């Protein structure tokens, strides 16, 4: 499985498409090929408020869902603080 294919699975792209392959390649490159870091950034982008209401028809907001997924890939700040 290629990194882009793995990223697509994590982002649920087959079910809820949002990014092009070029976009995913950009975010992978930006994150030094780290799929988890790229996934976190893309999921945060994908978690924008998506609710919509038109003439009484309302579409559900999926932003909370993608924020929960992003939390799974959030980088930890487990570094050691140095005292000067």
Backbone atoms as SQL, in Angstrom:
CREATE TABLE atoms (id INTEGER PRIMARY KEY, chain TEXT, resi INTEGER, resn TEXT, atom TEXT, x REAL, y REAL, z REAL);
INSERT INTO atoms VALUES
  (1, 'A', 1, 'UNK', 'N', 0.859, -1.170, 0.000),
  (2, 'A', 1, 'UNK', 'CA', 0.000, 0.000, 0.000),
  (3, 'A', 1, 'UNK', 'C', 0.909, 1.239, 0.000),
  (4, 'A', 2, 'UNK', 'N', 0.611, 2.169, -0.869),
  (5, 'A', 2, 'UNK', 'CA', 1.402, 3.399, -0.944),
  (6, 'A', 2, 'UNK', 'C', 1.002, 4.343, 0.194),
  (7, 'A', 3, 'UNK', 'N', 1.869, 5.311, 0.513),
  (8, 'A', 3, 'UNK', 'CA', 1.505, 6.282, 1.546),
  (9, 'A', 3, 'UNK', 'C', 0.215, 7.043, 1.219),
  (10, 'A', 4, 'UNK', 'N', 0.006, 7.376, -0.049),
  (11, 'A', 4, 'UNK', 'CA', -1.225, 8.095, -0.428),
  (12, 'A', 4, 'UNK', 'C', -2.440, 7.203, -0.218),
  (13, 'A', 5, 'UNK', 'N', -2.341, 5.926, -0.553),
  (14, 'A', 5, 'UNK', 'CA', -3.457, 5.001, -0.339),
  (15, 'A', 5, 'UNK', 'C', -3.761, 4.858, 1.155),
  (16, 'A', 6, 'UNK', 'N', -2.711, 4.772, 1.970),
  (17, 'A', 6, 'UNK', 'CA', -2.899, 4.676, 3.418),
  (18, 'A', 6, 'UNK', 'C', -3.557, 5.944, 3.960),
  (19, 'A', 7, 'UNK', 'N', -3.097, 7.086, 3.479),
  (20, 'A', 7, 'UNK', 'CA', -3.668, 8.360, 3.902),
  (21, 'A', 7, 'UNK', 'C', -5.137, 8.458, 3.514),
  (22, 'A', 8, 'UNK', 'N', -5.477, 7.991, 2.318),
  (23, 'A', 8, 'UNK', 'CA', -6.879, 8.002, 1.883),
  (24, 'A', 8, 'UNK', 'C', -7.760, 7.168, 2.798),
  (25, 'A', 9, 'UNK', 'N', -7.257, 6.015, 3.234),
  (26, 'A', 9, 'UNK', 'CA', -8.035, 5.166, 4.148),
  (27, 'A', 9, 'UNK', 'C', -8.239, 5.855, 5.489),
  (28, 'A', 10, 'UNK', 'N', -7.183, 6.438, 6.034),
  (29, 'A', 10, 'UNK', 'CA', -7.280, 7.128, 7.322),
  (30, 'A', 10, 'UNK', 'C', -8.275, 8.278, 7.247),
  (31, 'A', 11, 'UNK', 'N', -8.236, 9.017, 6.130),
  (32, 'A', 11, 'UNK', 'CA', -9.087, 10.195, 5.968),
  (33, 'A', 11, 'UNK', 'C', -10.511, 9.859, 5.540),
  (34, 'A', 12, 'UNK', 'N', -10.797, 8.576, 5.332),
  (35, 'A', 12, 'UNK', 'CA', -12.120, 8.128, 4.880),
  (36, 'A', 12, 'UNK', 'C', -12.472, 8.726, 3.517),
  (37, 'A', 13, 'UNK', 'N', -11.450, 8.905, 2.678),
  (38, 'A', 13, 'UNK', 'CA', -11.643, 9.500, 1.353),
  (39, 'A', 13, 'UNK', 'C', -12.573, 8.693, 0.440),
  (40, 'A', 14, 'UNK', 'N', -12.546, 7.348, 0.479),
  (41, 'A', 14, 'UNK', 'CA', -13.484, 6.620, -0.386),
  (42, 'A', 14, 'UNK', 'C', -14.951, 6.944, -0.080),
  (43, 'A', 15, 'UNK', 'N', -15.236, 7.222, 1.208),
  (44, 'A', 15, 'UNK', 'CA', -16.615, 7.487, 1.623),
  (45, 'A', 15, 'UNK', 'C', -16.986, 8.963, 1.553),
  (46, 'A', 16, 'UNK', 'N', -16.043, 9.821, 1.944),
  (47, 'A', 16, 'UNK', 'CA', -16.293, 11.266, 1.979),
  (48, 'A', 16, 'UNK', 'C', -15.105, 11.967, 1.321),
  (49, 'A', 17, 'UNK', 'N', -15.072, 12.007, -0.010),
  (50, 'A', 17, 'UNK', 'CA', -13.929, 12.596, -0.712),
  (51, 'A', 17, 'UNK', 'C', -13.797, 14.096, -0.452),
  (52, 'A', 18, 'UNK', 'N', -12.552, 14.549, -0.324),
  (53, 'A', 18, 'UNK', 'CA', -12.282, 15.952, -0.060),
  (54, 'A', 18, 'UNK', 'C', -11.001, 16.399, -0.757),
  (55, 'A', 19, 'UNK', 'N', -9.944, 15.559, -0.697),
  (56, 'A', 19, 'UNK', 'CA', -8.631, 15.904, -1.224),
  (57, 'A', 19, 'UNK', 'C', -8.348, 15.191, -2.549),
  (58, 'A', 20, 'UNK', 'N', -7.620, 15.880, -3.425),
  (59, 'A', 20, 'UNK', 'CA', -7.119, 15.230, -4.639),
  (60, 'A', 20, 'UNK', 'C', -5.823, 14.492, -4.292),
  (61, 'A', 21, 'UNK', 'N', -5.371, 13.611, -5.168),
  (62, 'A', 21, 'UNK', 'CA', -4.103, 12.920, -4.951),
  (63, 'A', 21, 'UNK', 'C', -2.955, 13.924, -4.853),
  (64, 'A', 22, 'UNK', 'N', -3.036, 15.006, -5.634),
  (65, 'A', 22, 'UNK', 'CA', -2.001, 16.039, -5.595),
  (66, 'A', 22, 'UNK', 'C', -1.984, 16.716, -4.223),
  (67, 'A', 23, 'UNK', 'N', -3.171, 16.985, -3.673),
  (68, 'A', 23, 'UNK', 'CA', -3.255, 17.582, -2.338),
  (69, 'A', 23, 'UNK', 'C', -2.604, 16.656, -1.307),
  (70, 'A', 24, 'UNK', 'N', -2.944, 15.379, -1.368),
  (71, 'A', 24, 'UNK', 'CA', -2.399, 14.426, -0.404),
  (72, 'A', 24, 'UNK', 'C', -0.888, 14.309, -0.549),
  (73, 'A', 25, 'UNK', 'N', -0.397, 14.330, -1.785),
  (74, 'A', 25, 'UNK', 'CA', 1.045, 14.313, -2.016),
  (75, 'A', 25, 'UNK', 'C', 1.721, 15.527, -1.402),
  (76, 'A', 26, 'UNK', 'N', 1.073, 16.680, -1.527),
  (77, 'A', 26, 'UNK', 'CA', 1.602, 17.911, -0.933),
  (78, 'A', 26, 'UNK', 'C', 1.711, 17.779, 0.584),
  (79, 'A', 27, 'UNK', 'N', 0.639, 17.313, 1.235),
  (80, 'A', 27, 'UNK', 'CA', 0.660, 17.207, 2.690),
  (81, 'A', 27, 'UNK', 'C', 1.634, 16.138, 3.173),
  (82, 'A', 28, 'UNK', 'N', 1.803, 15.067, 2.406),
  (83, 'A', 28, 'UNK', 'CA', 2.820, 14.069, 2.752),
  (84, 'A', 28, 'UNK', 'C', 4.215, 14.677, 2.665),
  (85, 'A', 29, 'UNK', 'N', 4.476, 15.396, 1.592),
  (86, 'A', 29, 'UNK', 'CA', 5.788, 16.026, 1.425),
  (87, 'A', 29, 'UNK', 'C', 6.030, 17.068, 2.520),
  (88, 'A', 30, 'UNK', 'N', 5.018, 17.866, 2.809),
  (89, 'A', 30, 'UNK', 'CA', 5.117, 18.904, 3.839),
  (90, 'A', 30, 'UNK', 'C', 5.449, 18.300, 5.201),
  (91, 'A', 31, 'UNK', 'N', 4.970, 17.080, 5.436),
  (92, 'A', 31, 'UNK', 'CA', 5.198, 16.399, 6.706),
  (93, 'A', 31, 'UNK', 'C', 6.288, 15.334, 6.605),
  (94, 'A', 32, 'UNK', 'N', 7.224, 15.535, 5.695),
  (95, 'A', 32, 'UNK', 'CA', 8.401, 14.672, 5.514),
  (96, 'A', 32, 'UNK', 'C', 8.044, 13.202, 5.316),
  (97, 'A', 33, 'UNK', 'N', 6.927, 12.949, 4.625),
  (98, 'A', 33, 'UNK', 'CA', 6.516, 11.579, 4.332),
  (99, 'A', 33, 'UNK', 'C', 5.873, 10.847, 5.496),
  (100, 'A', 34, 'UNK', 'N', 5.686, 11.517, 6.615),
  (101, 'A', 34, 'UNK', 'CA', 5.076, 10.894, 7.795),
  (102, 'A', 34, 'UNK', 'C', 3.555, 10.869, 7.608),
  (103, 'A', 35, 'UNK', 'N', 3.016, 9.682, 7.387),
  (104, 'A', 35, 'UNK', 'CA', 1.588, 9.520, 7.102),
  (105, 'A', 35, 'UNK', 'C', 0.733, 9.997, 8.277),
  (106, 'A', 36, 'UNK', 'N', 1.152, 9.700, 9.497),
  (107, 'A', 36, 'UNK', 'CA', 0.356, 10.090, 10.663),
  (108, 'A', 36, 'UNK', 'C', 0.297, 11.610, 10.833),
  (109, 'A', 37, 'UNK', 'N', 1.423, 12.279, 10.623),
  (110, 'A', 37, 'UNK', 'CA', 1.431, 13.742, 10.736),
  (111, 'A', 37, 'UNK', 'C', 0.589, 14.367, 9.620),
  (112, 'A', 38, 'UNK', 'N', 0.711, 13.824, 8.412),
  (113, 'A', 38, 'UNK', 'CA', -0.091, 14.324, 7.291),
  (114, 'A', 38, 'UNK', 'C', -1.571, 14.065, 7.552),
  (115, 'A', 39, 'UNK', 'N', -1.890, 12.900, 8.103),
  (116, 'A', 39, 'UNK', 'CA', -3.283, 12.566, 8.422),
  (117, 'A', 39, 'UNK', 'C', -3.857, 13.556, 9.426),
  (118, 'A', 40, 'UNK', 'N', -3.085, 13.884, 10.449),
  (119, 'A', 40, 'UNK', 'CA', -3.557, 14.841, 11.447),
  (120, 'A', 40, 'UNK', 'C', -3.881, 16.186, 10.798),
  (121, 'A', 41, 'UNK', 'N', -2.956, 16.692, 9.996),
  (122, 'A', 41, 'UNK', 'CA', -3.174, 17.991, 9.357),
  (123, 'A', 41, 'UNK', 'C', -4.389, 17.948, 8.425),
  (124, 'A', 42, 'UNK', 'N', -4.510, 16.900, 7.642),
  (125, 'A', 42, 'UNK', 'CA', -5.634, 16.786, 6.704),
  (126, 'A', 42, 'UNK', 'C', -6.967, 16.625, 7.441),
  (127, 'A', 43, 'UNK', 'N', -6.975, 15.871, 8.527),
  (128, 'A', 43, 'UNK', 'CA', -8.213, 15.692, 9.284),
  (129, 'A', 43, 'UNK', 'C', -8.658, 16.995, 9.931),
  (130, 'A', 44, 'UNK', 'N', -7.708, 17.803, 10.384),
  (131, 'A', 44, 'UNK', 'CA', -8.062, 19.112, 10.940),
  (132, 'A', 44, 'UNK', 'C', -8.687, 19.976, 9.847),
  (133, 'A', 45, 'UNK', 'N', -8.107, 19.951, 8.659),
  (134, 'A', 45, 'UNK', 'CA', -8.675, 20.711, 7.532),
  (135, 'A', 45, 'UNK', 'C', -10.059, 20.190, 7.191),
  (136, 'A', 46, 'UNK', 'N', -10.191, 18.877, 7.179),
  (137, 'A', 46, 'UNK', 'CA', -11.463, 18.244, 6.810),
  (138, 'A', 46, 'UNK', 'C', -12.536, 18.436, 7.882),
  (139, 'A', 47, 'UNK', 'N', -12.128, 18.861, 9.086),
  (140, 'A', 47, 'UNK', 'CA', -13.091, 19.021, 10.176),
  (141, 'A', 47, 'UNK', 'C', -13.767, 20.385, 10.187),
  (142, 'A', 48, 'UNK', 'N', -13.589, 21.157, 9.130),
  (143, 'A', 48, 'UNK', 'CA', -14.291, 22.433, 9.051),
  (144, 'A', 48, 'UNK', 'C', -15.790, 22.190, 9.149),
  (145, 'A', 49, 'UNK', 'N', -16.506, 23.155, 9.659),
  (146, 'A', 49, 'UNK', 'CA', -17.955, 23.026, 9.803),
  (147, 'A', 49, 'UNK', 'C', -18.588, 22.765, 8.438),
  (148, 'A', 50, 'UNK', 'N', -19.312, 21.665, 8.331),
  (149, 'A', 50, 'UNK', 'CA', -19.893, 21.264, 7.052),
  (150, 'A', 50, 'UNK', 'C', -21.416, 21.256, 7.058),
  (151, 'A', 51, 'UNK', 'N', -22.019, 21.854, 8.069),
  (152, 'A', 51, 'UNK', 'CA', -23.484, 21.853, 8.101),
  (153, 'A', 51, 'UNK', 'C', -24.025, 22.755, 6.998),
  (154, 'A', 52, 'UNK', 'N', -25.202, 22.420, 6.525),
  (155, 'A', 52, 'UNK', 'CA', -25.816, 23.182, 5.455),
  (156, 'A', 52, 'UNK', 'C', -27.329, 23.099, 5.603),
  (157, 'A', 53, 'UNK', 'N', -27.994, 24.221, 5.428),
  (158, 'A', 53, 'UNK', 'CA', -29.449, 24.244, 5.471),
  (159, 'A', 53, 'UNK', 'C', -29.952, 25.041, 4.272),
  (160, 'A', 54, 'UNK', 'N', -30.824, 24.406, 3.475),
  (161, 'A', 54, 'UNK', 'CA', -31.392, 25.043, 2.287),
  (162, 'A', 54, 'UNK', 'C', -32.876, 24.741, 2.243),
  (163, 'A', 55, 'UNK', 'N', -33.687, 25.753, 2.291),
  (164, 'A', 55, 'UNK', 'CA', -35.138, 25.609, 2.193),
  (165, 'A', 55, 'UNK', 'C', -35.697, 24.481, 3.057),
  (166, 'A', 56, 'UNK', 'N', -35.315, 24.460, 4.325),
  (167, 'A', 56, 'UNK', 'CA', -35.844, 23.452, 5.234),
  (168, 'A', 56, 'UNK', 'C', -35.102, 22.131, 5.207),
  (169, 'A', 57, 'UNK', 'N', -34.203, 21.925, 4.257),
  (170, 'A', 57, 'UNK', 'CA', -33.409, 20.697, 4.179),
  (171, 'A', 57, 'UNK', 'C', -32.103, 20.946, 4.925),
  (172, 'A', 58, 'UNK', 'N', -31.777, 20.082, 5.856),
  (173, 'A', 58, 'UNK', 'CA', -30.567, 20.257, 6.650),
  (174, 'A', 58, 'UNK', 'C', -29.649, 19.054, 6.479),
  (175, 'A', 59, 'UNK', 'N', -28.370, 19.321, 6.197),
  (176, 'A', 59, 'UNK', 'CA', -27.364, 18.265, 6.113),
  (177, 'A', 59, 'UNK', 'C', -26.572, 18.267, 7.417),
  (178, 'A', 60, 'UNK', 'N', -26.279, 17.097, 7.935),
  (179, 'A', 60, 'UNK', 'CA', -25.579, 16.977, 9.212),
  (180, 'A', 60, 'UNK', 'C', -24.157, 17.514, 9.123),
  (181, 'A', 61, 'UNK', 'N', -23.675, 18.032, 10.234),
  (182, 'A', 61, 'UNK', 'CA', -22.316, 18.537, 10.350),
  (183, 'A', 61, 'UNK', 'C', -21.395, 17.380, 10.730),
  (184, 'A', 62, 'UNK', 'N', -20.341, 17.156, 9.949),
  (185, 'A', 62, 'UNK', 'CA', -19.423, 16.050, 10.217),
  (186, 'A', 62, 'UNK', 'C', -18.121, 16.523, 10.864),
  (187, 'A', 63, 'UNK', 'N', -18.036, 17.798, 11.245),
  (188, 'A', 63, 'UNK', 'CA', -16.780, 18.328, 11.771),
  (189, 'A', 63, 'UNK', 'C', -16.341, 17.627, 13.060),
  (190, 'A', 64, 'UNK', 'N', -17.256, 17.321, 13.959),
  (191, 'A', 64, 'UNK', 'CA', -16.884, 16.636, 15.203),
  (192, 'A', 64, 'UNK', 'C', -16.296, 15.259, 14.925),
  (193, 'A', 65, 'UNK', 'N', -16.849, 14.569, 13.959),
  (194, 'A', 65, 'UNK', 'CA', -16.357, 13.242, 13.585),
  (195, 'A', 65, 'UNK', 'C', -14.891, 13.321, 13.168),
  (196, 'A', 66, 'UNK', 'N', -14.566, 14.279, 12.297),
  (197, 'A', 66, 'UNK', 'CA', -13.193, 14.381, 11.811),
  (198, 'A', 66, 'UNK', 'C', -12.250, 14.913, 12.895),
  (199, 'A', 67, 'UNK', 'N', -12.738, 15.734, 13.820),
  (200, 'A', 67, 'UNK', 'CA', -11.902, 16.164, 14.943),
  (201, 'A', 67, 'UNK', 'C', -11.568, 14.987, 15.851),
  (202, 'A', 68, 'UNK', 'N', -12.527, 14.085, 16.051),
  (203, 'A', 68, 'UNK', 'CA', -12.258, 12.884, 16.858),
  (204, 'A', 68, 'UNK', 'C', -11.216, 12.007, 16.169),
  (205, 'A', 69, 'UNK', 'N', -11.324, 11.865, 14.855),
  (206, 'A', 69, 'UNK', 'CA', -10.312, 11.095, 14.131),
  (207, 'A', 69, 'UNK', 'C', -8.948, 11.775, 14.231),
  (208, 'A', 70, 'UNK', 'N', -8.909, 13.089, 14.104),
  (209, 'A', 70, 'UNK', 'CA', -7.646, 13.833, 14.172),
  (210, 'A', 70, 'UNK', 'C', -6.971, 13.628, 15.521),
  (211, 'A', 71, 'UNK', 'N', -7.754, 13.561, 16.591),
  (212, 'A', 71, 'UNK', 'CA', -7.185, 13.381, 17.923),
  (213, 'A', 71, 'UNK', 'C', -6.361, 12.099, 18.008),
  (214, 'A', 72, 'UNK', 'N', -6.744, 11.112, 17.241),
  (215, 'A', 72, 'UNK', 'CA', -6.029, 9.840, 17.227),
  (216, 'A', 72, 'UNK', 'C', -4.625, 9.994, 16.639),
  (217, 'A', 73, 'UNK', 'N', -4.435, 10.961, 15.756),
  (218, 'A', 73, 'UNK', 'CA', -3.159, 11.150, 15.067),
  (219, 'A', 73, 'UNK', 'C', -2.412, 12.404, 15.524),
  (220, 'A', 74, 'UNK', 'N', -2.917, 13.079, 16.564),
  (221, 'A', 74, 'UNK', 'CA', -2.278, 14.303, 17.042),
  (222, 'A', 74, 'UNK', 'C', -0.888, 13.972, 17.573),
  (223, 'A', 75, 'UNK', 'N', 0.113, 14.710, 17.107),
  (224, 'A', 75, 'UNK', 'CA', 1.474, 14.458, 17.609),
  (225, 'A', 75, 'UNK', 'C', 1.563, 14.805, 19.097),
  (226, 'A', 76, 'UNK', 'N', 2.312, 14.020, 19.819),
  (227, 'A', 76, 'UNK', 'CA', 2.465, 14.304, 21.246),
  (228, 'A', 76, 'UNK', 'C', 3.659, 15.231, 21.449),
  (229, 'A', 77, 'UNK', 'N', 3.563, 16.029, 22.460),
  (230, 'A', 77, 'UNK', 'CA', 4.680, 16.900, 22.827),
  (231, 'A', 77, 'UNK', 'C', 5.375, 16.284, 24.030),
  (232, 'A', 78, 'UNK', 'N', 6.012, 15.167, 23.800),
  (233, 'A', 78, 'UNK', 'CA', 6.639, 14.442, 24.906),
  (234, 'A', 78, 'UNK', 'C', 8.118, 14.773, 25.049),
  (235, 'A', 79, 'UNK', 'N', 8.521, 15.910, 24.506),
  (236, 'A', 79, 'UNK', 'CA', 9.918, 16.315, 24.624),
  (237, 'A', 79, 'UNK', 'C', 10.266, 16.715, 26.042),
  (238, 'A', 80, 'UNK', 'N', 11.528, 16.833, 26.307),
  (239, 'A', 80, 'UNK', 'CA', 12.018, 17.201, 27.632),
  (240, 'A', 80, 'UNK', 'C', 12.293, 18.707, 27.622),
  (241, 'A', 81, 'UNK', 'N', 11.746, 19.389, 28.600),
  (242, 'A', 81, 'UNK', 'CA', 12.002, 20.814, 28.747),
  (243, 'A', 81, 'UNK', 'C', 13.333, 20.997, 29.467),
  (244, 'A', 82, 'UNK', 'N', 14.137, 21.906, 28.936),
  (245, 'A', 82, 'UNK', 'CA', 15.437, 22.167, 29.553),
  (246, 'A', 82, 'UNK', 'C', 15.363, 23.453, 30.355),
  (247, 'A', 83, 'UNK', 'N', 15.961, 23.413, 31.519),
  (248, 'A', 83, 'UNK', 'CA', 16.028, 24.581, 32.369),
  (249, 'A', 83, 'UNK', 'C', 17.340, 25.297, 32.074),
  (250, 'A', 84, 'UNK', 'N', 17.244, 26.599, 31.763),
  (251, 'A', 84, 'UNK', 'CA', 18.463, 27.357, 31.460),
  (252, 'A', 84, 'UNK', 'C', 19.107, 27.902, 32.696);
